[in-house]
Amino acid sequence: MTGNAALAERFQAARPHLGALAYRMLGSVDDAEDAVQEAWLRLSRDGAAEGVVNLDAWLTTVVARICLNALRARRSGVREELVAHVPDPIVDAVGEADPEHQAMLADAVGLALYVVLDTLPPAERLAFVLHDVFAVPFDQIASIVERSPEATRKLASRARRRINDAAPDPDTDLVAQHAVVDAFFAAGRAGDFDRLVAVLDPDVSLHGDFGPGPAGLRSVRGASAVAGLARGYAAPEREVRPAVVNGAAGAVIFVAGQPTAIMGFVVRGGRIAAIDVLADPARIARIDLSAVGG
């Protein structure tokens, strides 16, 4: 096996880990793939791998820096990113999980936490994701964010505190989650607004991307407001296909055989605490919906 072939083989072995890291950092499947591809381009340059003792650590650092720069570009307004409001969902069939998706979502934060992550400064987000999700030591993270290990530890601590305050742990029983979501859609189909409100947490939030540009973004909070906006997805002409969205209960909505919305739910205390709706046709077209017949 040639040196280049051996290097490519080692990179392919690391790709699932790198893709998972980039997805958690960027919340976009396409952007995550771009970051991983950029890391390969850098690795494959002549002499790039010479002197690298720990290739996995080197690749983790490279992908992390690419993601950090991308996040800073978003913050500076160089790019307008809808993903900051509703992340790209990863959709699986109920009771099944694509191995690649499992790698992406292992120890993943849920949809609701991506909203919190998007409010964090880029360096805080990176420190939290690398340390708390991937167990990267602070010494290594410090070199990426260009701070001391102690300052990097404080970045992760601040991020952890904000996340814990903003998004308490959801219910983990997937069957119970689906039962709550099923009750939500059943109430919507029956036109029973009171039943619909009853399955929602009083402080429930809904974040939606309904089309291109800022005008397509919408967020509402409170059971009555969310019920009023979301009940249309249970209308008779809409087919609700249960799904697992980013590892939690969800659904894909079809009209005349075409997917029109992907909904992810956070269930906490037996009630729906958060809903993410992706209904932008251009973004839906890029999502792999083969698991639900899309």
VENBEL-V155608 format. One record per residue. RES is the residue in three letters. PHI is phi in radians with two decimals (NA if undefined). PSI is psi in whole degrees, 0 to 359 (NA if undefined). Layout:
RES,PHI,PSI / RES,PHI,PSI
//
This chain:
MET,NA,130 / THR,-1.23,165 / GLY,-1.06,318 / ASN,-1.14,320 / ALA,-1.14,319 / ALA,-1.12,320 / LEU,-1.13,317 / ALA,-1.10,322 / GLU,-1.14,318 / ARG,-1.16,323 / PHE,-1.14,317 / GLN,-1.08,324 / ALA,-1.15,328 / ALA,-1.52,347 / ARG,-0.99,315 / PRO,-1.01,318 / HIS,-1.11,316 / LEU,-1.16,320 / GLY,-1.12,320 / ALA,-1.12,317 / LEU,-1.07,311 / ALA,-1.13,323 / TYR,-1.13,317 / ARG,-1.15,327 / MET,-1.31,322 / LEU,-1.90,339 / GLY,1.20,14 / SER,-2.33,126 / VAL,-1.10,315 / ASP,-1.11,314 / ASP,-1.15,324 / ALA,-1.12,316 / GLU,-1.10,321 / ASP,-1.10,319 / ALA,-1.13,318 / VAL,-1.16,319 / GLN,-1.12,322 / GLU,-1.11,323 / ALA,-1.11,320 / TRP,-1.12,318 / LEU,-1.05,320 / ARG,-1.21,320 / LEU,-1.17,323 / SER,-1.41,354 / ARG,-1.13,147 / ASP,-0.96,125 / GLY,1.42,357 / ALA,-1.11,325 / ALA,-1.56,356 / GLU,-1.14,131 / GLY,1.43,359 / VAL,-1.37,117 / VAL,-1.46,316 / ASN,-2.10,98 / LEU,-1.14,321 / ASP,-1.07,316 / ALA,-1.15,321 / TRP,-1.10,314 / LEU,-1.15,320 / THR,-1.04,317 / THR,-1.12,317 / VAL,-1.11,312 / VAL,-1.11,320 / ALA,-1.08,318 / ARG,-1.18,321 / ILE,-1.06,315 / CYS,-1.16,320 / LEU,-1.06,316 / ASN,-1.12,322 / ALA,-1.14,319 / LEU,-1.14,320 / ARG,-1.15,325 / ALA,-1.13,320 / ARG,-1.05,314 / ARG,-1.11,326 / SER,-1.43,356 / GLY,1.50,7 / VAL,-1.12,325 / ARG,-2.28,143 / GLU,-1.70,118 / GLU,-2.03,112 / LEU,-1.17,334 / VAL,-1.06,340 / ALA,-1.12,342 / HIS,-1.81,314 / VAL,-2.31,111 / PRO,-1.22,161 / ASP,-1.09,122 / PRO,-1.39,149 / ILE,-1.87,118 / VAL,-1.92,128 / ASP,-2.22,160 / ALA,-1.28,153 / VAL,-1.11,129 / GLY,1.48,359 / GLU,-2.36,155 / ALA,-2.59,128 / ASP,-1.13,132 / PRO,-0.96,322 / GLU,-1.14,321 / HIS,-1.16,322 / GLN,-1.06,320 / ALA,-1.13,321 / MET,-1.15,327 / LEU,-1.83,358 / ALA,-1.02,125 / ASP,1.02,26 / ALA,-1.36,153 / VAL,-1.38,152 / GLY,-1.40,178 / LEU,-0.99,317 / ALA,-1.09,324 / LEU,-1.27,336 / TYR,-1.10,326 / VAL,-1.10,319 / VAL,-1.18,316 / LEU,-0.99,323 / ASP,-1.21,346 / THR,-1.55,349 / LEU,-1.41,147 / PRO,-1.02,147 / PRO,-0.92,317 / ALA,-1.16,323 / GLU,-1.14,316 / ARG,-1.07,315 / LEU,-1.12,316 / ALA,-1.08,318 / PHE,-1.16,310 / VAL,-1.10,312 / LEU,-1.13,315 / HIS,-1.41,309 / ASP,-1.37,331 / VAL,-1.69,320 / PHE,-1.94,2 / ALA,1.00,33 / VAL,-1.33,132 / PRO,-1.16,151 / PHE,-1.10,330 / ASP,-1.04,319 / GLN,-1.26,319 / ILE,-1.13,323 / ALA,-1.01,322 / SER,-1.21,335 / ILE,-1.37,316 / VAL,-1.57,358 / GLU,1.04,50 / ARG,-2.42,170 / SER,-1.26,158 / PRO,-0.98,322 / GLU,-1.17,318 / ALA,-1.13,325 / THR,-1.18,321 / ARG,-1.04,321 / LYS,-1.19,325 / LEU,-1.03,311 / ALA,-1.13,322 / SER,-1.13,318 / ARG,-1.12,317 / ALA,-1.10,316 / ARG,-1.07,318 / ARG,-1.13,316 / ARG,-1.10,319 / ILE,-1.17,316 / ASN,-1.12,323 / ASP,-1.22,323 / ALA,-1.49,331 / ALA,-2.50,86 / PRO,-1.02,162 / ASP,-1.04,134 / PRO,-1.41,170 / ASP,-1.10,144 / THR,-1.84,345 / ASP,-1.31,109 / LEU,-1.15,324 / VAL,-1.11,316 / ALA,-1.15,323 / GLN,-1.03,312 / HIS,-1.11,326 / ALA,-1.10,320 / VAL,-1.17,317 / VAL,-1.14,320 / ASP,-1.05,319 / ALA,-1.12,324 / PHE,-1.07,311 / PHE,-1.24,325 / ALA,-1.10,319 / ALA,-1.14,322 / GLY,-1.14,318 / ARG,-1.14,326 / ALA,-1.38,352 / GLY,1.21,23 / ASP,-1.65,93 / PHE,-1.11,321 / ASP,-1.12,318 / ARG,-1.12,323 / LEU,-1.10,313 / VAL,-1.10,326 / ALA,-1.14,333 / VAL,-1.56,0 / LEU,-1.78,140 / ASP,-1.10,141 / PRO,-0.96,331 / ASP,-1.84,25 / VAL,-1.02,147 / SER,-2.15,149 / LEU,-2.22,126 / HIS,-2.01,127 / GLY,-2.31,142 / ASP,-2.02,104 / PHE,-1.82,0 / GLY,2.99,175 / PRO,-1.18,148 / GLY,1.42,168 / PRO,-1.00,330 / ALA,-1.12,338 / GLY,-1.48,353 / LEU,-1.61,138 / ARG,-2.62,139 / SER,-2.33,135 / VAL,-2.36,157 / ARG,-2.39,146 / GLY,1.84,142 / ALA,-1.05,316 / SER,-1.16,317 / ALA,-1.15,317 / VAL,-1.17,318 / ALA,-1.07,319 / GLY,-1.12,325 / LEU,-1.43,323 / ALA,-1.54,341 / ARG,-1.15,338 / GLY,-1.09,338 / TYR,-1.32,352 / ALA,-1.85,15 / ALA,-1.10,155 / PRO,-0.99,326 / GLU,-1.36,356 / ARG,-1.79,131 / GLU,-1.66,124 / VAL,-1.73,116 / ARG,-1.86,113 / PRO,-1.01,146 / ALA,-2.67,169 / VAL,-1.85,118 / VAL,-2.00,115 / ASN,0.89,43 / GLY,1.43,2 / ALA,-2.23,173 / ALA,-1.07,139 / GLY,-2.78,189 / ALA,-2.77,152 / VAL,-2.02,129 / ILE,-1.73,130 / PHE,-2.05,144 / VAL,-2.27,123 / ALA,0.93,39 / GLY,1.42,1 / GLN,-1.96,136 / PRO,-1.22,130 / THR,-2.07,344 / ALA,-2.80,146 / ILE,-2.07,125 / MET,-2.09,126 / GLY,-1.93,140 / PHE,-2.12,144 / VAL,-1.96,120 / VAL,-1.88,128 / ARG,-2.43,125 / GLY,1.12,30 / GLY,1.36,8 / ARG,-2.27,158 / ILE,-1.37,120 / ALA,-1.75,339 / ALA,-2.76,147 / ILE,-2.34,131 / ASP,-1.93,131 / VAL,-2.12,121 / LEU,-1.87,111 / ALA,-2.24,15 / ASP,-1.37,114 / PRO,-0.97,322 / ALA,-1.15,320 / ARG,-1.30,321 / ILE,-1.04,323 / ALA,-1.08,337 / ARG,-1.60,353 / ILE,-1.58,138 / ASP,-1.32,108 / LEU,-1.97,19 / SER,-1.07,332 / ALA,-1.15,337 / VAL,-2.02,20 / GLY,1.37,22 / GLY,-1.57,NA
//
